[in-house]
Amino acid sequence: MKIVFLAPFGIRPKGTVLARMLPLAVELQALGHTVTIVAPPYTNPDDSGKTELLSGVRLVNVSLPAGGKLAGTLPLAYRMFRGMGEEQPDLVHLFKPKGYGGLAAMWQITLQRLGVRLPPLLVDSDDREGKGGMNDLHSYSWPEKKLFAFQEQWLSRHARGITVASRELERLTIAMGVPSQRLHYLPNCVAASRPGDGQALRRHLGIAVDSPLLVLYTRFFEFSQQRLHRVLAGIYQAFPTVRFLVVGQGKQGEEQQLLAAARTLGFDAALVMAGWVEPRQIPDYLAAADLAIYPLDDTLINRAKCPAKLTELLVAGLAVVADRVGQAEEYIRDGVSGILTDPQQPEQMVAGVVRLLREPDLAVRYAAEGKRQMLKGFNWREAAQSLDQFYRSVINS
């Protein structure tokens, strides 16, 4: 089967597309399919018009039109539509029901409804996009928010099949009136990867080899900043030799807020701010740590998202203390492969971390079980096999 994946944006610089689309494409090709990713490279304009291979998967960066964002919207969407058509696919899978790819998909579905023979189109949803979702998080213009909210609803209702990355998205999609037989649960998964060089990273950052190190791998929007500050201060007060490694970058000056709080609350000497890190370097940062926290406020965005960063922490072999929200309950068995806490009670996260710091053997046991469960129950190979069966059911229907 020839399959086209429509990417929501370019693959660089953040590599978000690679975290979900690429491993699925690789495993589908291992099953005998041919997968091409068609991407609008507005985040990496230097790649405009270029075709390249990523892990054996062909990536087509469509040519960016001139004229700026507004004037170029429809031309870029049309180029994506034309680009997927040139591949003559048996099936098209749109990743994120929004944006340029969403417009290209809407054209395809509209033409199909007018009687034009085109391959079936599926939609992948890995976030809540409209009201209460990513629209509230990003500084989109009013017309963009209206368009994205409409696209999410319209595409979900009219696509031949929907893949959803979380149980909350599954519930929300059914609430839109989509029959359950058109839905396929497809959470973010993992693959065995090379261990990072944690010791070299510690030397680079000036962290002593014997210092207990807790990592926070984040984009900061998932939780109250004040709650984070209270948690870190509580851990430090109970275990003063701990060090905190913060990997990630916020959009609203969260790093500066954290630094200021650390000075006020007295844990600034324990804080190491790494900022945004190249994806290829992440394994080294995770290997340097002894355990991790993953705070999540109980919001619609967090219940709907499928936290890829949490899967990375677990498969890296770290014991994780996470809030009991959304997909965290799918990935962690409380008291078996990690610790789940109530986001309304930050002292629970403090207590969980302090317990693991005081009982390193328990942390090692949780870490090993967490990694084992991820590789056994959430691996990309089996996810691709399940997706392959869903594709065949969609085509046969």
Residue pairs with C-beta under 8 A, 6 or more apart in sequence:
1 32
1 33
1 34
1 90
1 91
1 391
2 33
2 34
2 36
2 87
2 88
2 89
2 90
2 91
3 25
3 28
3 33
3 34
3 35
3 36
3 89
3 90
3 91
3 92
3 93
3 391
4 35
4 36
4 37
4 38
4 84
4 87
4 89
4 91
4 92
4 93
5 21
5 24
5 25
5 35
5 36
5 37
5 38
5 93
5 95
6 38
6 80
6 84
6 92
6 93
6 94
6 95
6 101
6 104
6 105
7 17
7 21
7 37
7 38
7 39
7 40
7 95
7 101
8 17
8 95
8 96
8 98
8 99
8 101
9 16
9 17
9 39
9 40
9 41
9 42
9 43
9 99
10 17
10 39
10 40
10 41
10 42
10 43
10 44
10 47
10 61
11 17
11 18
11 39
11 41
11 44
11 47
11 54
11 59
12 41
12 43
12 44
12 47
13 43
13 44
14 43
14 279
15 279
17 37
17 39
17 95
18 54
18 279
19 188
19 308
20 95
20 124
20 126
20 165
20 188
20 308
21 37
21 95
22 37
22 54
22 55
22 57
23 189
23 191
23 380
24 380
24 383
24 384
24 387
25 35
25 37
25 57
26 55
26 56
26 57
26 380
27 380
27 381
27 383
27 384
27 385
28 35
28 384
28 387
28 388
29 35
29 56
29 57
30 381
30 384
31 384
31 385
31 388
33 388
35 57
35 58
36 57
36 58
36 59
36 60
36 87
36 89
37 54
37 57
37 58
37 59
37 60
38 60
38 62
38 80
38 83
38 84
38 87
39 59
39 60
39 61
39 62
40 61
40 62
40 64
40 76
40 79
40 80
40 99
40 100
40 101
41 47
41 48
41 50
41 61
41 62
41 64
42 64
42 69
42 76
42 100
44 61
45 64
47 61
48 61
48 62
48 63
48 64
49 61
49 62
49 63
49 64
50 61
51 58
51 59
51 60
51 61
52 58
52 59
52 61
53 59
60 83
60 87
62 76
62 79
62 80
62 83
63 79
64 72
64 76
65 71
65 72
65 75
65 76
65 79
66 72
67 75
73 100
73 103
74 103
76 100
77 100
77 101
77 103
77 104
77 107
78 104
78 107
80 100
80 101
80 103
80 104
81 103
81 104
81 107
81 108
84 92
84 104
84 108
85 118
89 119
90 119
90 395
91 119
91 120
91 121
91 122
91 391
91 394
91 395
92 105
92 108
92 119
92 120
92 121
92 122
93 121
93 122
93 123
93 124
93 163
94 101
94 102
94 104
94 105
94 121
94 122
94 123
94 124
94 155
94 159
95 101
95 124
95 126
96 102
96 124
96 125
96 126
96 127
96 129
97 105
97 123
97 125
97 129
97 151
97 152
97 155
97 156
97 159
98 129
98 147
98 148
98 151
98 152
99 148
99 151
102 148
102 151
102 155
103 151
105 121
105 123
105 155
105 159
106 151
106 154
106 155
108 118
108 121
109 121
109 155
109 158
109 159
111 118
112 118
112 121
113 158
120 160
120 161
120 394
120 395
121 159
121 160
122 159
122 160
122 161
122 162
122 163
122 391
122 394
123 155
123 156
123 159
123 161
123 162
123 163
124 162
124 163
124 164
124 165
124 186
125 152
125 156
125 162
125 163
125 164
125 165
125 169
125 173
126 164
126 165
126 166
126 169
126 188
126 305
126 306
127 133
127 134
127 165
127 169
127 301
127 304
127 305
128 134
128 168
128 169
128 172
128 300
128 301
128 304
128 305
129 135
129 148
129 149
129 151
129 152
130 145
130 148
130 149
130 152
130 153
131 149
132 300
132 301
133 300
133 301
133 304
134 148
134 301
135 145
135 148
135 149
136 301
137 221
137 301
140 148
153 176
156 162
156 173
156 176
156 178
157 176
157 177
157 178
159 182
160 182
160 394
160 397
161 182
161 183
161 184
161 390
161 391
161 393
161 394
162 173
162 178
162 182
162 183
162 184
163 183
163 184
163 185
163 186
163 387
163 390
164 170
164 173
164 183
164 184
164 185
164 186
165 186
165 187
165 188
165 305
165 306
165 327
166 187
166 303
166 304
166 305
166 306
166 326
166 327
166 330
167 185
167 326
167 327
167 330
168 300
168 303
168 304
168 326
169 304
169 306
170 183
170 185
172 304
173 183
174 180
174 183
182 394
184 386
184 387
184 390
186 383
186 386
186 387
187 306
187 327
187 330
187 378
187 383
188 306
188 307
188 308
188 311
188 378
189 311
189 374
189 378
189 379
189 380
189 382
189 383
190 311
190 312
190 314
190 315
190 374
190 375
190 378
190 379
190 380
191 315
191 379
191 380
191 381
192 315
192 375
193 283
193 315
193 316
194 283
195 283
195 287
195 316
195 317
196 282
196 283
196 284
196 285
196 286
196 287
196 288
196 316
197 284
197 287
198 284
198 286
198 287
198 288
198 289
199 209
199 288
200 284
201 284
201 285
201 287
201 288
202 208
202 209
202 213
202 288
205 245
205 272
205 274
205 288
207 213
207 243
207 245
207 272
207 288
211 241
211 242
211 243
212 239
212 241
212 242
212 243
212 290
212 357
213 242
213 243
213 244
213 245
213 288
213 289
213 290
214 235
214 242
214 243
214 244
214 245
214 289
214 290
214 291
214 292
214 293
214 353
214 357
215 244
215 245
215 246
215 247
215 285
215 286
215 288
215 289
215 291
215 292
215 293
215 313
215 318
216 228
216 244
216 245
216 246
216 247
216 248
216 292
216 293
216 295
217 247
217 248
217 282
217 285
217 286
217 292
217 294
217 309
217 312
217 313
218 246
218 247
218 248
218 309
219 248
219 249
219 250
219 251
219 309
220 248
220 249
220 250
220 251
220 252
220 254
220 255
221 250
221 251
221 301
222 295
222 296
222 297
222 301
222 302
222 305
222 307
223 295
223 296
223 297
223 323
223 343
224 297
225 254
225 257
225 258
225 261
227 295
227 297
227 343
227 346
228 258
228 295
229 257
229 258
229 261
229 262
229 265
230 346
231 293
231 295
231 346
231 349
231 350
231 353
232 244
232 262
232 265
232 267
232 271
233 261
233 265
233 266
233 267
234 346
234 347
234 350
235 242
235 244
235 350
235 353
235 354
235 357
236 242
236 244
236 265
236 266
236 267
236 270
238 350
238 354
239 353
239 354
239 357
239 358
240 270
242 270
242 357
243 270
243 271
243 272
244 267
244 270
244 271
244 272
245 272
245 274
245 285
245 288
245 289
246 255
246 258
246 271
246 272
246 273
246 274
247 274
247 275
247 277
247 282
247 285
248 274
248 275
248 276
248 277
249 255
249 275
249 276
255 273
255 275
258 271
258 273
259 268
259 271
259 273
262 268
262 270
262 271
274 285
277 285
282 312
283 316
286 292
286 312
286 313
286 316
286 318
287 316
289 318
290 318
290 319
290 357
290 360
290 363
291 318
291 319
291 320
291 321
291 353
291 356
291 357
291 363
291 367
292 313
292 318
292 319
292 320
292 321
293 320
293 321
293 322
293 349
293 353
294 307
294 309
294 310
294 313
294 320
294 321
294 322
294 323
294 328
295 322
295 323
295 343
295 349
296 302
296 307
296 322
296 323
296 325
296 326
296 328
296 343
297 323
297 325
297 343
298 323
298 325
298 343
298 344
302 325
302 326
303 325
303 326
304 326
305 326
305 327
306 327
307 326
307 327
307 328
310 320
310 322
310 327
310 328
310 331
311 331
311 374
311 378
313 320
314 320
314 331
314 332
314 337
314 338
314 370
314 371
314 373
314 374
315 371
315 374
315 375
316 371
317 367
317 368
317 370
317 371
318 367
318 370
319 338
319 339
319 356
319 362
319 363
319 364
319 366
319 367
319 370
320 332
320 338
320 339
320 366
320 370
321 338
321 339
321 341
321 349
321 352
321 353
321 356
322 328
322 332
322 338
322 339
322 340
322 341
323 340
323 341
323 342
323 343
323 349
324 334
324 340
324 341
324 342
324 343
325 343
328 340
329 340
331 370
331 373
331 374
331 378
332 338
332 339
332 340
332 370
333 369
333 373
334 340
336 366
336 369
337 366
337 369
337 370
337 372
337 373
338 366
338 370
339 352
339 355
339 356
339 366
341 348
341 349
341 352
342 348
355 362
356 362
356 363
356 366
357 363
